[in-house]
């Protein structure tokens, strides 16, 4: 039962993150514009490998720098 709650919480976090990216990032980082060679249009927040970890960490770093 706890695992189901964890999965649902993870899904909610992903939904919040995707809404944030849709509101604040896709204008400059979608499949057409790709400012800074970044395309967040198909970003996957499952973070199952090193590539996903690096991509999300780069977004967090840019946000912390005020970009």
Backbone torsions as a table, in degrees:
resi	resn	phi	psi	omega
1	UNK	NA	-39.6	-179.9
2	UNK	-64.3	-35.7	179.4
3	UNK	-62.2	-41.8	178.4
4	UNK	-60.1	-42.7	177.1
5	UNK	-62.5	-38.9	178.6
6	UNK	-65.3	-41.8	179.0
7	UNK	-63.5	-44.7	178.9
8	UNK	-63.3	-40.3	178.1
9	UNK	-63.4	-41.0	177.6
10	UNK	-62.7	-40.4	178.1
11	UNK	-64.7	-39.7	178.2
12	UNK	-65.0	-41.5	177.8
13	UNK	-62.4	-42.7	178.5
14	UNK	-62.6	-39.7	179.2
15	UNK	-63.5	-43.0	178.4
16	UNK	-63.5	-45.0	-179.8
17	UNK	-62.6	-43.7	179.9
18	UNK	-65.8	-37.6	176.1
19	UNK	-64.1	-40.1	177.9
20	UNK	-62.6	-47.9	-179.2
21	UNK	-63.1	-40.5	177.9
22	UNK	-61.2	-41.0	-177.2
23	UNK	-75.9	-37.5	-169.0
24	UNK	-117.5	-12.8	-170.9
25	UNK	-119.5	-34.9	-170.9
26	UNK	-67.9	-19.0	177.5
27	UNK	-59.4	-34.3	-177.2
28	UNK	-113.7	-9.7	-173.9
29	UNK	-134.9	53.5	177.8
30	UNK	-108.5	-166.3	-177.2
31	UNK	-74.5	-5.8	179.4
32	UNK	-108.0	-50.3	-173.4
33	UNK	-78.9	-57.1	177.5
34	UNK	52.7	48.1	175.7
35	UNK	-56.4	134.6	-177.9
36	UNK	66.7	22.1	-178.6
37	UNK	57.1	33.2	178.8
38	UNK	-114.0	125.6	177.3
39	UNK	-119.9	109.8	-179.4
40	UNK	-99.3	3.1	-175.3
41	UNK	-58.5	-43.7	-178.5
42	UNK	-109.2	25.2	-177.7
43	UNK	-61.0	133.4	-179.4
44	UNK	-107.8	121.3	-177.2
45	UNK	-92.3	14.5	178.9
46	UNK	-71.3	-22.8	175.5
47	UNK	46.4	63.2	-177.3
48	UNK	-99.7	-5.6	-179.1
49	UNK	-146.4	176.3	-177.5
50	UNK	-61.9	-37.4	179.3
51	UNK	-60.9	-42.8	178.6
52	UNK	-66.3	-39.6	177.8
53	UNK	-62.1	-45.1	-179.0
54	UNK	-64.7	-42.9	-179.1
55	UNK	-61.2	-46.4	-179.5
56	UNK	-68.4	-38.8	178.7
57	UNK	-63.8	-37.9	177.3
58	UNK	-64.0	-37.6	176.7
59	UNK	-65.4	-45.7	179.2
60	UNK	-61.1	-43.5	178.7
61	UNK	-60.1	-44.4	-179.9
62	UNK	-63.4	-41.3	177.7
63	UNK	-63.3	-42.2	179.0
64	UNK	-65.5	-27.2	177.7
65	UNK	-84.6	-5.4	179.1
66	UNK	84.6	18.8	179.9
67	UNK	-85.5	NA	NA
